[in-house]
């Protein structure tokens, strides 16, 4: 296309001759559309009986495969799933709750036993010390014991002679 023909085409409002191109291409495109539509129809017409044949051929094979899987693979899968479910399952609250509630009582019992043992050890040590020093038993036992005259022993402190309530200046009636 020469420079002069381009100028004339641009002056006419059709740059590059698109109208002339459209006049040629549109009928070709319509014919291609019709050919594609006809081809699709004929392919569908041809494929319909073949699809039915293929479905009739594959159906018994699929059924046989399903039966084989049910008899061979499915029991194994079932066993694996059941075992996994048992491993994943949370223990019922009744079985484990008793053990969880029992440990505070057991701990408290051990603490009480330890305290009782410590108290017994302290009493035994005091008795050994009292026997070794020759002090009477009344000094070791403290204020809970009664004096020889039957009265409670004073403020719980031993006097100079080691007897409880020795600071009491009242004479004994005996």
DATA-V914656 format. One record per residue. N is the residue number from 1. RES is the residue in one small letter. SS is DSSP state (hx for helix, st for strand, lp for the rest). NEAR is the number of other C-alpha atoms within 10 Angstrom. Layout:
n = {N/N}
res = {RES/RES}
ss = {SS/SS}
near = {NEAR/NEAR}
//
This chain:
n = {1/2/3/4/5/6/7/8/9/10/11/12/13/14/15/16/17/18/19/20/21/22/23/24/25/26/27/28/29/30/31/32/33/34/35/36/37/38/39/40/41/42/43/44/45/46/47/48/49/50/51/52/53/54/55/56/57/58/59/60/61/62/63/64/65/66/67/68/69/70/71/72/73/74/75/76/77/78/79/80/81/82/83/84/85/86/87/88/89/90/91/92/93/94/95/96/97/98/99/100/101/102/103/104/105/106/107/108/109/110/111/112/113/114/115/116/117/118/119/120/121/122/123/124/125/126/127/128/129/130/131/132/133/134/135/136/137/138/139/140/141/142/143/144/145/146/147/148/149/150/151/152/153/154/155/156/157/158/159/160/161/162/163/164/165/166/167/168/169/170/171/172/173/174}
res = {x/x/x/x/x/x/x/x/x/x/x/x/x/x/x/x/x/x/x/x/x/x/x/x/x/x/x/x/x/x/x/x/x/x/x/x/x/x/x/x/x/x/x/x/x/x/x/x/x/x/x/x/x/x/x/x/x/x/x/x/x/x/x/x/x/x/x/x/x/x/x/x/x/x/x/x/x/x/x/x/x/x/x/x/x/x/x/x/x/x/x/x/x/x/x/x/x/x/x/x/x/x/x/x/x/x/x/x/x/x/x/x/x/x/x/x/x/x/x/x/x/x/x/x/x/x/x/x/x/x/x/x/x/x/x/x/x/x/x/x/x/x/x/x/x/x/x/x/x/x/x/x/x/x/x/x/x/x/x/x/x/x/x/x/x/x/x/x/x/x/x/x/x/x}
ss = {lp/lp/hx/hx/hx/hx/hx/hx/hx/hx/hx/lp/lp/lp/hx/hx/hx/hx/hx/hx/hx/hx/hx/hx/hx/hx/hx/hx/hx/hx/hx/hx/hx/hx/hx/hx/hx/hx/hx/hx/hx/hx/hx/hx/hx/hx/hx/hx/hx/hx/hx/hx/hx/hx/hx/hx/hx/hx/hx/hx/hx/hx/hx/hx/hx/hx/hx/hx/hx/hx/hx/hx/hx/hx/hx/hx/hx/hx/hx/hx/hx/hx/hx/hx/hx/hx/hx/hx/lp/lp/lp/lp/hx/hx/hx/hx/hx/hx/hx/hx/hx/hx/hx/hx/hx/hx/hx/hx/hx/hx/hx/hx/hx/hx/hx/hx/hx/hx/hx/hx/hx/hx/hx/hx/hx/hx/hx/hx/hx/hx/hx/hx/hx/lp/lp/lp/hx/hx/hx/hx/hx/hx/hx/hx/lp/st/lp/lp/lp/lp/lp/st/lp/lp/lp/lp/lp/st/lp/lp/lp/lp/lp/st/lp/lp/lp/lp/lp/lp/lp/lp/lp/lp}
near = {6/6/8/8/11/15/12/12/15/12/10/10/9/13/13/14/13/10/11/10/10/11/10/10/11/11/11/11/11/11/11/12/12/11/12/12/12/12/12/12/12/11/11/13/11/11/12/11/11/12/12/11/11/11/11/11/11/11/11/11/11/11/11/11/12/13/13/12/12/13/11/10/12/14/12/12/12/11/11/12/12/12/12/11/11/11/10/9/9/8/11/8/8/8/9/10/11/10/10/9/10/10/11/11/10/11/11/11/12/12/12/12/12/12/12/12/12/12/12/12/12/12/14/12/12/14/18/13/13/16/13/9/9/10/15/15/15/20/20/20/15/18/18/13/18/16/17/13/11/9/11/15/23/18/14/17/16/19/13/9/11/16/21/29/22/18/15/12/7/7/7/11/5/5}
//
